[in-house]
Amino acid sequence: MRLEKRLAPRRNTLIAATIIYNAGRGRTECLIRNLSSTGAKLEVRGSVASIPNTFDLIAPGHHPHPCRVMWRTLKELGVQFVE
């Protein structure tokens, strides 16, 4: 069993969103796979290697959410929302 380190429980989702970085010059489409008040797990089609450690996450109908990458795999990112 894996030790849970999250500050808030997450709920499973399937929300299309966009990762925006480099002052808006870079963008990557993603899916928000799970979500809480403190962070999310994001899935991208390509590699996450070009995505920086901080960026804005934009979901339809919501303001941009500044994020910090806490972990990454080949196609997924775990992010923490920052104030």
C-alpha positions as CSV (number, residue, x, y, z in Angstrom):
1,M,0.0,0.0,0.0
2,R,1.3,3.4,-1.0
3,L,1.6,6.2,1.7
4,E,-0.7,9.1,0.9
5,K,1.1,12.4,1.0
6,R,-1.6,14.7,-0.4
7,L,-2.9,17.6,1.7
8,A,-6.5,17.2,0.4
9,P,-8.4,14.2,-1.1
10,R,-8.7,14.2,-4.9
11,R,-11.6,13.2,-7.0
12,N,-11.3,11.5,-10.4
13,T,-12.0,13.8,-13.4
14,L,-11.7,13.9,-17.2
15,I,-11.4,17.6,-17.9
16,A,-9.7,19.0,-21.0
17,A,-7.2,21.8,-20.1
18,T,-4.2,23.7,-21.4
19,I,-0.7,24.1,-19.8
20,I,0.7,27.6,-20.6
21,Y,4.3,28.4,-20.1
22,N,7.2,30.7,-21.3
23,A,5.0,33.8,-21.0
24,G,2.3,32.3,-23.1
25,R,4.7,31.2,-26.0
26,G,4.4,27.5,-25.0
27,R,1.3,25.5,-24.6
28,T,0.4,21.9,-24.2
29,E,-3.0,20.3,-24.2
30,C,-3.7,18.0,-21.3
31,L,-6.4,16.1,-19.4
32,I,-7.0,16.7,-15.7
33,R,-7.2,13.1,-14.4
34,N,-7.8,13.9,-10.8
35,L,-8.3,17.1,-8.8
36,S,-8.4,18.6,-5.3
37,S,-8.3,22.0,-3.8
38,T,-4.5,21.8,-3.6
39,G,-3.4,20.1,-6.8
40,A,-4.1,17.8,-9.7
41,K,-2.7,14.9,-11.8
42,L,-2.4,15.9,-15.5
43,E,-2.0,13.6,-18.5
44,V,-0.4,14.8,-21.8
45,R,-0.3,13.0,-25.2
46,G,3.4,13.6,-25.7
47,S,6.4,13.7,-23.4
48,V,6.4,16.0,-20.3
49,A,10.1,16.8,-20.8
50,S,9.6,20.2,-22.4
51,I,7.1,21.4,-19.7
52,P,8.9,23.6,-17.1
53,N,8.5,23.1,-13.3
54,T,6.1,26.1,-13.0
55,F,3.3,27.0,-15.4
56,D,-0.4,28.1,-15.6
57,L,-3.2,25.6,-16.0
58,I,-6.3,26.8,-17.8
59,A,-9.5,24.8,-17.8
60,P,-12.6,26.0,-19.7
61,G,-14.7,28.4,-17.6
62,H,-11.9,29.0,-15.0
63,H,-9.2,31.5,-14.4
64,P,-5.5,30.4,-14.9
65,H,-4.2,28.4,-12.0
66,P,-0.4,28.8,-11.3
67,C,1.1,25.3,-10.7
68,R,4.3,23.8,-9.5
69,V,5.3,20.3,-10.7
70,M,5.8,17.9,-7.7
71,W,6.5,14.8,-9.7
72,R,6.5,13.6,-13.3
73,T,6.5,10.4,-15.4
74,L,6.7,10.0,-19.1
75,K,3.2,11.3,-19.8
76,E,1.9,12.5,-16.4
77,L,2.5,15.4,-14.0
78,G,1.5,15.8,-10.4
79,V,1.1,19.5,-9.7
80,Q,0.5,21.6,-6.6
81,F,-1.5,24.8,-7.0
82,V,0.4,27.9,-5.8
83,E,-1.0,31.2,-4.5
